[in-house]
Amino acid sequence: MAKADSALAEDLILSCASETVTSETAQKAVRALCRYYGGQMVYIPAKKESGVSAENLRRVIADAVNGEAVEKILGKIMALYGNMQIYIPMERMAFRKTIALEIYARYMNDGSSMNDLARKYGISFTQAYKLWKEGRHEKLKPSMPYLPFLELAESNNAG
């Protein structure tokens, strides 16, 4: 299931990225959607300026990104998936390698404890440690490409 979750997240990121919306901004928005709605079916309205579903989506995306990118990302999602219910994967499943790299970096560079990292990501200590090991392995021997955009992949593998 994780592979399908990751594929849907990548499709959403690639769909939302454009000349005015960077792929990093698109990833932040999609991660926010996965964090908020993860593990459930969500109705995506079609080009509706107001309404409960549209406002909820707009609010979640606005919490992650700023400015006009919110409307552009929401417009793309509505254009592609409007009038449909789609399954939004859980963030920890769809962005497993990205989270593993974040845990590795925070543990090694910031000095965060494994318990704090587990709490932050809503996972067990054992799962946080497994992700730390995956992140370490990914840093030492990258299995590229694992992200749908190059600028973030290059920054994760630098240093």
C-alpha positions in Angstrom: 0.0 0.0 0.0 2.9 2.4 0.7 3.9 2.4 -3.0 0.4 3.4 -4.1 0.3 6.1 -1.3 3.6 7.5 -2.5 2.5 7.4 -6.2 -0.6 9.4 -5.4 1.3 12.0 -3.4 3.9 12.3 -6.2 1.1 12.8 -8.8 -0.5 15.5 -6.6 2.9 17.2 -6.3 3.7 17.0 -10.0 0.2 18.3 -10.8 0.4 21.3 -8.5 3.9 22.4 -9.5 4.1 25.0 -12.3 6.2 28.0 -13.3 4.8 30.0 -10.4 4.5 27.2 -7.8 7.8 25.5 -7.0 7.8 21.7 -6.4 8.9 22.3 -2.8 5.9 24.5 -2.2 3.7 21.9 -3.8 5.2 19.2 -1.6 4.5 21.3 1.5 0.9 21.7 0.5 0.4 18.0 -0.3 2.1 17.0 3.0 -0.3 19.3 4.8 -3.2 17.6 3.1 -1.8 14.2 3.9 -1.2 15.2 7.5 -4.7 16.6 8.0 -6.9 14.2 5.9 -4.5 11.2 5.8 -6.2 7.8 5.7 -9.6 8.9 4.5 -11.7 9.6 1.5 -12.1 13.4 0.8 -14.6 15.0 -1.5 -12.9 17.5 -3.9 -15.3 20.2 -5.2 -15.1 21.4 -8.8 -14.1 25.1 -9.0 -16.2 26.2 -6.2 -15.2 29.5 -4.6 -17.2 28.9 -1.4 -18.5 25.9 0.4 -17.4 23.8 3.3 -15.2 21.4 1.4 -13.4 24.1 -0.6 -12.9 26.3 2.5 -11.5 23.3 4.5 -9.1 22.5 1.7 -8.1 26.1 1.3 -7.4 26.4 5.1 -5.3 23.3 5.2 -3.2 24.4 2.2 -2.9 28.0 3.6 -1.5 26.7 6.8 1.4 25.1 4.9 2.1 27.7 2.1 1.6 31.4 1.7 0.4 33.9 -0.9 -1.1 33.2 -4.3 0.3 29.7 -4.3 -2.7 28.6 -2.2 -5.2 29.4 -4.8 -3.1 28.0 -7.7 -2.6 24.7 -5.9 -6.3 24.5 -4.9 -7.3 25.4 -8.4 -5.1 22.6 -9.9 -6.4 20.0 -7.4 -10.0 21.1 -8.1 -9.4 21.0 -11.9 -8.0 17.5 -11.8 -10.0 15.8 -9.1 -13.1 18.0 -8.9 -16.5 16.3 -8.2 -14.7 13.2 -7.0 -13.8 11.6 -3.8 -10.1 10.7 -3.5 -8.2 8.7 -0.9 -5.7 10.9 0.8 -2.8 8.8 2.0 -1.3 9.2 5.5 1.8 11.5 5.5 4.0 8.9 7.2 3.2 6.4 4.4 3.3 8.7 1.4 6.5 10.5 2.4 8.3 7.7 4.2 11.8 8.4 2.7 11.4 12.2 3.1 10.5 11.7 6.8 13.3 9.2 7.2 15.8 11.8 5.9 14.2 14.5 8.2 14.5 12.3 11.3 18.1 11.4 10.4 19.0 15.1 9.9 17.2 16.3 13.1 18.8 13.5 15.2 22.3 14.0 13.9 22.4 17.8 13.4 19.8 19.3 15.8 20.4 16.9 18.6 16.7 16.1 18.9 16.0 13.0 21.0 14.4 9.9 19.3 11.5 10.2 21.7 10.8 13.9 20.7 11.0 12.9 17.0 8.6 10.0 17.5 6.2 12.3 19.2 6.5 15.0 16.5 5.7 12.5 13.7 3.1 10.5 15.7 5.0 7.2 15.5 6.5 4.8 18.0 10.1 5.0 19.3 10.9 1.8 17.4 9.4 3.2 14.2 11.4 6.4 14.6 14.5 4.4 15.0 13.8 2.3 11.9 13.2 5.5 9.9 16.5 7.0 11.3 18.2 3.9 10.0 16.5 4.3 6.6 17.5 7.9 6.5 21.1 7.0 7.4 21.2 4.4 4.6 19.6 6.9 2.2 22.3 9.5 3.0 25.1 7.1 2.6 23.7 5.3 -0.5 20.9 7.2 -2.1 18.3 5.3 -4.1 17.5 8.1 -6.5 15.1 9.2 -7.7 12.7 9.0 -4.8 11.2 12.4 -5.0 9.3 13.8 -8.0 11.4 16.9 -8.1 15.1 17.4 -8.3 15.9 20.6 -6.3 14.8 18.9 -3.1 16.4 15.6 -3.9 19.7 17.4 -4.5 19.5 19.3 -1.2 18.7 16.1 0.7 21.8 14.4 -0.8 24.2 17.3 -0.3 26.5 17.2 2.6 
